[in-house]
Amino acid sequence: MLAVAAILALPGSVCMSLLEALERQFIFFPSRQVEGTPADLGIPFDDVYFETGDGYTLNGWFIPAPAGDAAADAANADITLLWFHGNAGNMGHRLDDLALFHHLLGINVFIFDYRGYGNSQGKPSERGVYRDSSVALAYLMGRPDVDPDRVVYYGRSLGAAVAAELALNRPPDGMVLYSPFTSLADMGAALYAFSPVRLLAGNRLDSMARIGRYRGPLLVIHGEADEIIPINQGRALYEAAPGPKSFHPVPGAYHNDGLGDAGPELWFVLREFLGSLP
């Protein structure tokens, strides 16, 4: 406790630098090497780059909905899923899940790497990933093949906090949160009981403080065996949300399980949710 008191007594600029260092140590685990693309799975895509406004260039992939006989659900073909991935790796580590969204849901998918991940420039931070989400949405809205009224946010783990923050000022047509946590402070309590992250987190990455102001359709999905983010955090966010909502527990699922391990029921739930959107 004396060490923590000493940290808290530091000047504000020093404390902020320490917090940013702790973010990189405990929150963000980027990988630079992108080891594959959708083309490796035979999926057509646009490899795009866009600017953040504060000096960085980000990389993303736009995967159009399957056309013709390959379309899984023509009714949802005009929906675009804006994907906010988790805290580790990069979008190349989500290829199998991207393929499932493409083939089983038949929707447009746009995934991008936050600053510092993959081919995106910079270093990650909470403020940085919030900015990145905003410019990613702006890029998406500027595409002629995207219906701006049919954009759904999909955030997993850390990405759920990013999606919840963006939804406050730019509400989507619907939002899916997969394995979300309530706040960084709660995660600190769960994972790092004796770490400064828990004590210095404050209101950072606080989805619980935001979810009550999101009134659109919400689907929360959480693995029952999640060993990193307890399912009670996902359920707490679901219960705090005021709008139309549903909660889907995935039996036996751990935090890093792929969507292919979640079973066919998940895809029925996702298609029902997308089909219910206004």
C-alpha positions, -999 to +999 in steps of 0.1 A: +000+000+000+029+024+006+040+018-030+006+027-042+004+058-021+037+069-035+024+064-070-007+084-063+014+112-048+033+117-081+027+148-102-002+145-127+019+143-158+041+116-143+010+096-131-005+099-166+027+085-182+026+057-157-010+049-165-001+048-202+028+024-195+004+002-174-021+002-203+006-012-226+017-037-200-017-050-188-043-041-214-029-040-250-010-069-265-006-060-302+011-082-328+026-065-358+029-096-381-003-102-401+001-138-410-029-141-433-057-123-451-093-132-462-078-141-496-062-171-481-097-184-474-110-175-508-129-145-496-128-113-516-120-082-497-108-046-499-075-039-481-080-003-470-060+024-452-074+055-436-062+084-414-068+090-377-066+128-377-037+128-352-010+116-375-015+078-379-027+055-407-048+025-399-054-007-418-087-024-423-105-051-444-139-046-459-155-079-468-187-075-489-217-098-484-217-129-506-237-124-538-260-146-558-262-183-548-236-178-521-257-154-501-267-170-468-295-145-460-305-120-487-327-101-462-296-091-442-273-085-471-275-047-466-262-049-430-226-040-423-209-053-392-183-029-378-159-052-358-139-041-328-115-069-319-099-078-286-067-067-270-043-092-284-029-101-318-044-083-348-072-088-373-053-116-391-059-137-360-097-134-366-098-150-401-118-181-391-144-160-373-145-136-403-152-165-426-181-177-404-197-142-404-193-140-441-207-174-450-232-180-423-247-145-419-243-131-454-235-096-444-208-070-451-180-071-425-155-043-418-127-051-393-097-029-387-066-028-365-063-002-338-031+019-337-001-003-330-017-035-342-008-052-375-001-026-402-017+003-383+007+029-371+012+043-336+010+029-301-023+018-285-040+037-256-075+040-244-079+075-259-063+062-291-086+033-297-116+055-291-104+078-317-096+049-340-132+036-337-146+069-346-125+073-378-132+037-388-169+044-386-164+076-406-145+057-433-172+031-434-200+057-437-182+072-467-184+040-487-210+040-514-217+003-509-226+008-472-261+017-460-254+042-431-287+032-414-278-005-413-245-006-394-242-030-364-213-028-339-197-060-329-172-058-300-154-086-284-136-084-250-117-051-251-136-043-283-169-044-265-157-014-244-147+004-276-181-003-292-200+008-261-181+041-260-187+048-297-224+040-294-229+069-270-224+096-296-230+075-328-257+050-320-257+020-344-287+001-358-278-026-332-249-037-311-235-072-302-211-074-273-192-107-269-175-114-236-176-078-224-163-066-191-180-040-170-149-017-164-112-018-162-114-014-124-136-046-122-111-064-144-083-053-122-101-067-092-107-100-110-072-105-125-047-083-107-058-082-071-025-067-060-017-046-090-017-008-095-039-013-125-068-021-102-062+009-080-054+034-107-080+024-132-106+048-120-134+051-147-113+039-176-129+015-201-160+018-180-188+001-201-211+000-171-212+037-170-220+039-207-244+010-213-273+027-195-273+055-221-275+032-250-311+026-259-308+006-292-311-032-297-284-051-278-273-087-278-248-098-251-230-131-256-207-147-230-190-180-225-201-198-194-166-210-187-148-177-195-117-178-173-106-142-180-138-121-180-164-137-156-198-142-172-213-122-143-198-091-159-215-097-192-248-104-174-244-072-154-241-051-185-271-068-201-292-061-170-281-025-169-290-018-206-324-001-209-333-009-245-345-040-263-320-067-254-312-103-252-285-124-234-270-156-248-247-177-226-225-202-246-222-234-226-186-245-219-170-217-239-137-202-227-126-166-234-104-173-265-126-199-281-134-193-317-169-188-329-168-221-346-166-237-311-198-220-299-222-244-316-250-238-342-273-222-317-251-191-317-257-185-354-295-189-350-293-162-322-272-139-343-295-142-374-326-137-353-310-106-338-301-091-372-335-100-386-352-081-357-334-048-364-355-019-375 
